[in-house]
């Protein structure tokens, strides 16, 4: 660990003129780029172990700077955002979320769109969603328990969690008016999400009919039609529903209808898939950790005691919160996040040329041995036993939702959902991991466990 820490410190301490970011041998780069697009985690592990968590891949117009060193990432997050671009030539998200989405916007357009959406995520509004999240979790558990035979059954909880998270998102963003159309939303989002995990060749722009890309385009048109229909309903007859983010945007007037559509698709698409993947990881790890599920249950029984859950309940779920933080440390939904340099940029004493795609990695930072004791161990209790100095270091390296003015807009909602859902599941279900082996991670855009979250599930009441 000491050698790794010295290497990290040497990299982030600029001496004299900026150095050029180092590259692996050319033969390794070709392999690494190809594998990064198909199975990224082994490549990121290799970069962390052999290249000091920072390296340059590729050349010419295709240059990738991998940045996973925590101090370098902190410096990048505080660099003025006008030195980077998000609506760049490598960005494939705009085909799904729309060209006017805030996550592919730059400059004044980004500021205006994010400001309009951010008003819907005030702390007061988030706190109003807490009872709804617990209520929808109970409804999902009731539906699941109704299908279980006496004594329980082995099943995959990933699709259960995915639908639950989508329903929470739909109610949060659309209010009660869209609650009955969750299955329709799920169907419309399923193919676009799968498309984003396809190969670069599969995502090559074209207008050939009856292809997967054409079907994704059709699904997006249907989503836009559905959202426009809902916009008109809200303008004609506002409900005053405190959960309805779409109503806030429709009546605010700061965004055009096309901009509203792209923001809503972004909020749901980018929010529910990442949160569902993290929930699957959290269940896999918590169920396999000896004694943890029982401890989560004891905490939930104390906090969620039958009264209506509120912000005080959320704050009291300390172990569930630590389990959420530990899961996102080891298994961030976005293992890399891209931004393109709009000018030459110096990070950690190294120069990164204009036009380079910087892929910063919460995955690498979350496993940095100079920051974390036993970095690959799943240990929620590490978060309660850190010294102030260690906690300050951990704060620079725990970045599953990004940092700065381009951080994940829904980070507070995601953390709230994950903590409350985990606590309620522990309170009402017995889960037993079907394997003690950590699942293989898959996906570049969204990191999820291969095979979902398979385990043996029983109702607590059925065996108590």
C-alpha positions in Angstrom: 0.0 0.0 0.0 2.9 2.4 0.8 4.4 1.9 -2.7 1.0 2.5 -4.2 0.5 5.7 -2.1 3.9 7.0 -3.1 3.2 6.4 -6.8 -0.2 8.2 -6.4 1.4 11.2 -4.6 4.2 11.4 -7.2 1.6 11.6 -10.0 -0.5 14.4 -8.5 2.4 16.6 -7.4 3.3 18.8 -10.4 6.9 19.6 -10.8 7.8 22.3 -13.4 6.1 22.1 -16.7 3.1 19.7 -17.1 4.1 16.2 -18.1 2.4 14.3 -21.0 0.0 11.6 -19.8 1.7 8.3 -20.2 0.4 5.5 -22.4 0.7 1.7 -22.3 2.5 0.0 -25.2 0.6 0.2 -28.4 -0.1 -3.5 -28.6 -1.7 -3.3 -25.2 -3.7 -0.1 -26.0 -5.6 -1.8 -28.9 -6.6 -4.7 -26.7 -7.5 -2.4 -23.8 -9.7 -0.1 -25.9 -11.6 -3.1 -27.4 -12.1 -4.7 -24.1 -13.1 -1.4 -22.4 -16.1 -1.2 -24.7 -17.1 -4.8 -24.1 -16.0 -5.8 -20.6 -14.6 -2.7 -18.8 -13.8 -3.8 -15.3 -10.7 -6.0 -16.0 -9.2 -3.1 -18.0 -9.9 -0.6 -15.2 -8.3 -3.0 -12.7 -5.3 -3.3 -15.0 -5.0 0.5 -15.3 -5.2 0.9 -11.5 -2.5 -1.8 -10.9 -0.1 -1.1 -13.7 -0.5 2.5 -14.7 -1.1 4.5 -11.5 -4.8 4.9 -12.1 -4.2 7.3 -15.0 -3.2 6.7 -18.6 -3.8 7.7 -22.2 -5.2 5.2 -24.7 -5.4 5.8 -28.5 -4.1 8.5 -30.7 -5.2 11.2 -33.2 -8.9 11.9 -33.0 -9.6 8.9 -30.8 -7.8 9.6 -27.5 -9.1 8.3 -24.2 -7.7 9.6 -20.9 -8.6 7.3 -18.1 -8.5 9.2 -14.7 -9.1 7.2 -11.5 -6.7 8.8 -9.1 -8.8 10.5 -6.4 -6.8 13.7 -6.0 -6.6 14.1 -9.8 -10.4 13.6 -10.0 -10.9 16.2 -7.3 -8.8 18.6 -9.3 -10.8 17.8 -12.5 -14.1 18.4 -10.7 -13.0 21.9 -9.6 -11.7 22.8 -13.1 -14.0 25.3 -14.8 -16.6 23.4 -16.7 -16.1 25.5 -19.9 -12.9 23.6 -20.3 -14.9 20.5 -21.0 -17.7 19.5 -23.4 -20.5 17.0 -22.8 -22.2 17.3 -26.2 -19.2 15.8 -27.9 -18.7 13.6 -30.9 -18.4 10.4 -28.8 -21.6 10.9 -27.0 -24.2 8.3 -27.9 -26.7 9.2 -25.2 -28.4 12.0 -27.1 -29.9 9.5 -29.5 -31.9 8.1 -26.5 -32.3 11.0 -24.1 -32.6 13.7 -26.8 -30.3 16.4 -28.1 -31.7 19.0 -25.6 -31.1 16.8 -22.5 -29.2 18.5 -19.8 -26.7 15.7 -19.7 -25.5 16.3 -23.3 -25.8 20.1 -23.1 -23.0 22.7 -22.6 -22.7 26.3 -21.6 -25.8 28.5 -21.1 -28.2 25.8 -22.4 -27.0 23.4 -19.7 -27.2 26.0 -17.0 -30.8 26.9 -18.0 -32.0 23.3 -18.3 -30.4 22.1 -15.1 -31.7 25.2 -13.2 -35.3 24.5 -14.4 -35.1 20.8 -13.4 -33.2 21.4 -10.1 -36.2 23.4 -8.6 -38.1 20.1 -8.6 -35.5 18.5 -6.3 -35.6 20.7 -3.3 -35.1 19.1 0.1 -38.7 19.8 1.0 -40.0 17.9 -2.1 -37.5 15.0 -1.5 -38.8 14.6 2.0 -42.4 14.5 0.8 -41.4 11.4 -1.3 -40.2 9.4 1.7 -43.6 7.9 2.7 -44.4 7.2 -1.0 -41.1 5.2 -1.4 -41.9 3.1 1.7 -45.5 2.6 0.5 -44.5 1.5 -3.0 -41.9 -0.9 -1.5 -44.6 -2.4 0.7 -46.8 -2.8 -2.4 -44.0 -4.5 -4.3 -43.3 -6.9 -1.3 -47.0 -7.7 -1.0 -47.2 -8.6 -4.7 -44.0 -10.7 -4.4 -45.1 -12.5 -1.3 -48.4 -13.4 -2.9 -46.5 -15.5 -5.5 -44.3 -17.3 -3.1 -45.0 -20.9 -2.0 -44.9 -21.7 1.7 -41.3 -21.6 2.9 -40.2 -19.3 0.0 -38.5 -19.8 -3.4 -35.4 -19.1 -5.3 -35.8 -16.2 -7.7 -34.1 -13.1 -9.2 -34.9 -9.9 -7.4 -33.4 -7.7 -10.1 -36.6 -7.3 -12.2 -38.6 -6.8 -9.0 -36.4 -4.0 -7.9 -36.2 -2.6 -11.4 -40.0 -2.2 -11.6 -40.2 -0.8 -8.1 -37.6 1.9 -8.8 -39.4 2.8 -12.0 -42.7 3.1 -10.2 -41.1 5.4 -7.6 -39.6 7.5 -10.4 -42.9 7.6 -12.3 -44.8 8.8 -9.2 -42.1 11.3 -8.3 -41.9 12.8 -11.7 -45.5 12.4 -13.0 -47.5 12.1 -9.8 -50.5 9.8 -9.4 -51.7 10.4 -13.0 -49.1 8.1 -14.5 -49.0 5.4 -11.8 -51.2 3.0 -13.8 -48.9 3.3 -16.8 -45.7 2.0 -15.2 -45.7 -1.1 -17.3 -46.0 0.9 -20.5 -43.1 3.1 -19.4 -41.0 0.0 -18.6 -41.6 -1.4 -22.1 -40.7 1.8 -23.8 -37.5 2.2 -21.8 -36.3 -1.4 -22.0 -35.0 -1.4 -25.6 -33.2 2.0 -25.4 -31.4 0.9 -22.2 -30.3 -2.3 -23.8 -29.3 -0.4 -27.0 -26.9 1.8 -25.0 -25.1 -1.4 -23.9 -24.6 -2.6 -27.5 -21.3 -2.5 -29.3 -20.0 0.6 -31.1 -20.9 -1.0 -34.4 -24.5 -1.6 -33.3 -24.8 2.1 -32.3 -23.4 3.4 -35.6 -25.7 6.2 -36.8 -28.0 5.1 -39.7 -31.7 5.3 -40.8 -32.1 1.7 -42.0 -35.6 0.6 -41.1 -36.5 -2.4 -39.0 -33.2 -2.5 -37.2 -32.6 -2.2 -33.4 -31.7 1.4 -33.8 -34.9 2.1 -35.8 -37.0 0.4 -33.0 -35.3 2.6 -30.4 -36.2 5.6 -32.5 -39.8 4.4 -32.5 -39.8 3.9 -28.8 -38.5 7.4 -28.2 -41.2 8.9 -30.5 -43.8 7.1 -28.4 -42.3 8.4 -25.2 -42.3 11.9 -26.5 -46.0 11.5 -27.6 -46.9 10.2 -24.1 -45.1 13.1 -22.3 -46.5 15.8 -24.6 -50.0 14.4 -23.9 -49.3 14.6 -20.2 -48.0 18.2 -20.5 -51.2 19.3 -22.2 -53.3 17.6 -19.5 -51.4 19.5 -16.7 -51.7 22.8 -18.4 -55.4 22.3 -19.0 -56.2 21.1 -15.5 -53.3 21.5 -12.9 -53.7 19.0 -10.1 -51.5 20.7 -7.5 -50.0 17.3 -6.8 -46.8 17.9 -4.8 -45.1 14.9 -6.4 -45.7 16.0 -10.0 -42.4 17.3 -11.3 -43.8 17.3 -14.8 -46.5 19.7 -13.7 -43.8 22.0 -12.3 -41.9 22.1 -15.5 -45.1 22.4 -17.7 -46.3 25.4 -15.8 -42.9 27.1 -15.2 -42.4 28.3 -18.8 -38.6 28.3 -18.7 -38.3 25.3 -21.0 -39.9 24.5 -24.4 -42.0 21.4 -24.7 -39.3 19.6 -26.6 -36.8 20.5 -23.8 -39.2 19.2 -21.1 -39.6 15.9 -23.0 -35.8 15.4 -23.1 -35.4 16.3 -19.4 -38.2 13.9 -18.3 -36.8 11.0 -20.5 -33.4 11.8 -18.9 -34.6 11.9 -15.3 -36.5 8.5 -15.7 -34.1 6.7 -18.0 -30.8 7.8 -16.3 -32.3 7.5 -12.8 -34.2 4.3 -12.6 -31.8 2.0 -14.5 -28.8 3.1 -12.5 -30.6 2.9 -9.2 -32.1 -0.6 -10.0 -28.6 -1.9 -10.9 -27.2 -0.5 -7.6 -30.1 -2.1 -5.7 -29.3 -5.5 -7.3 -25.6 -5.1 -6.2 -26.7 -4.1 -2.7 -29.0 -7.1 -2.3 -26.3 -9.5 -3.6 -23.7 -8.1 -1.2 -25.9 -7.6 1.9 -27.5 -11.1 1.7 -24.1 -12.7 1.3 -22.5 -10.9 4.2 -22.8 -12.9 7.5 -25.1 -11.4 10.0 -25.7 -8.2 8.0 -29.3 -8.9 7.0 -30.3 -9.6 10.6 -28.6 -6.3 11.7 -30.4 -4.4 9.0 -33.7 -5.9 10.2 -33.1 -5.0 13.8 -32.4 -1.4 12.7 -35.5 -1.3 10.5 -37.7 -2.7 13.2 -36.6 0.1 15.5 -36.9 3.0 13.0 -39.8 1.9 10.7 -42.0 1.0 13.7 -45.4 1.6 12.1 -45.5 5.3 12.1 -45.3 7.3 8.8 -41.7 7.4 7.7 -40.1 10.9 7.3 -36.8 12.6 7.1 -36.0 11.7 10.7 -36.6 8.0 9.9 -34.2 8.3 7.0 -31.5 9.9 9.1 -31.9 7.1 11.7 -31.2 4.3 9.2 -27.5 4.5 9.8 -26.6 0.9 8.9 -28.7 0.9 5.8 -27.1 4.2 4.8 -23.6 2.7 5.3 -24.5 -0.4 3.3 -25.7 1.9 0.5 -22.4 3.8 0.6 -20.3 0.7 0.7 -22.2 -0.8 -2.2 -21.7 2.3 -4.3 -18.1 2.5 -3.4 -17.4 -1.0 -4.8 -20.1 -1.1 -7.5 -20.9 2.4 -8.8 -23.6 2.3 -11.4 -21.4 4.4 -13.7 -17.9 2.9 -13.6 -16.7 5.5 -16.0 -18.1 8.9 -17.0 -17.0 10.8 -20.1 -16.3 14.4 -20.8 -14.3 15.9 -23.7 -11.6 18.5 -23.2 -12.6 21.8 -25.0 -9.0 23.1 -24.6 -5.7 21.7 -23.3 -6.2 20.9 -19.6 -3.7 20.2 -16.9 -4.8 17.6 -14.3 -2.5 16.2 -11.6 0.5 17.8 -13.3 -0.1 16.1 -16.6 -1.3 17.8 -19.8 -4.4 16.4 -21.5 -4.8 17.7 -25.1 -7.9 19.4 -26.5 -10.3 16.9 -28.0 -9.4 14.1 -25.6 -12.2 12.0 -24.1 -11.6 12.0 -20.4 -13.2 9.0 -18.7 -13.0 9.4 -15.0 -13.7 6.3 -12.9 -15.5 6.1 -9.6 -14.8 2.4 -9.8 -11.0 2.9 -9.7 -11.2 5.6 -7.0 -13.5 3.5 -4.8 -10.9 0.7 -4.7 -7.7 2.8 -4.3 -5.5 1.0 -1.7 -3.9 4.3 -0.7 -7.3 5.5 0.5 -9.2 2.4 1.6 -8.1 -0.3 4.0 -8.9 -3.8 2.5 -10.2 -2.0 -0.6 -12.0 -4.9 -2.2 -13.7 -6.1 1.1 -17.4 -5.3 1.5 -17.5 -3.7 5.0 -20.3 -1.2 5.8 -18.8 -0.7 9.2 -15.7 1.0 7.7 -17.9 4.1 7.5 -18.4 4.3 11.2 -14.9 3.7 12.3 -12.9 6.1 10.2 -10.6 8.7 11.8 -11.2 12.3 10.7 -8.1 12.1 8.5 -9.2 8.9 6.8 -12.8 10.2 6.3 -11.4 13.3 4.5 -9.5 11.0 2.2 -12.5 8.8 1.7 -14.6 11.8 0.8 -12.3 12.5 -2.2 -12.5 8.9 -3.4 -16.2 8.2 -2.9 -17.7 9.7 -6.1 -20.4 7.4 -7.4 -22.6 10.4 -8.2 -19.8 12.7 -9.4 -19.0 16.1 -7.9 -19.3 19.8 -8.8 -21.8 21.5 -11.0 -22.1 18.5 -13.3 -22.8 15.9 -10.6 -25.8 13.6 -10.8 -28.9 15.7 -10.4 -30.9 12.9 -8.8 -28.2 11.7 -6.3 -30.2 12.6 -3.2 -33.3 10.8 -4.5 -31.2 7.7 -5.4 -29.5 7.5 -2.0 -32.9 8.0 -0.3 -34.5 5.2 -2.4 -31.8 2.7 -1.9 -31.6 3.2 1.9 -35.4 3.0 2.4 -36.0 0.1 0.1 -33.1 -1.9 1.6 -34.4 -1.3 5.2 -38.0 -2.2 4.3 -36.9 -5.4 2.4 -34.8 -6.4 5.4 -37.8 -5.8 7.7 -40.2 -7.9 5.7 -38.3 -10.5 3.8 -35.8 -13.3 4.6 -33.1 -13.3 1.9 -30.4 -16.0 1.5 -27.7 -15.7 -1.1 -27.6 -18.6 -3.5 -23.9 -18.1 -4.0 -21.1 -16.6 -1.9 -19.3 -15.6 -5.1 -19.4 -11.9 -6.0 -21.2 -11.6 -9.3 -19.4 -10.7 -12.5 -19.9 -7.0 -13.3 -21.3 -6.3 -16.8 -22.1 -3.1 -18.7 -20.2 0.1 -19.5 -23.0 2.7 -19.4 -24.7 1.0 -16.4 -22.7 -1.5 -14.2 -24.9 -4.3 -13.0 -24.3 -7.8 -11.7 -24.4 -10.5 -14.3 -27.3 -12.8 -13.7 -29.2 -10.2 -11.7 -29.8 -10.7 -7.9 -30.7 -14.4 -7.5 -31.4 -15.6 -4.0 -33.8 -17.6 -1.9 -36.7 -15.4 -0.8 -39.2 -16.0 2.0 -41.7 -13.8 3.8 -40.6 -13.1 7.3 -44.1 -13.8 8.6 -44.1 -17.2 6.9 -41.3 -18.6 9.0 -41.5 -16.5 12.2 
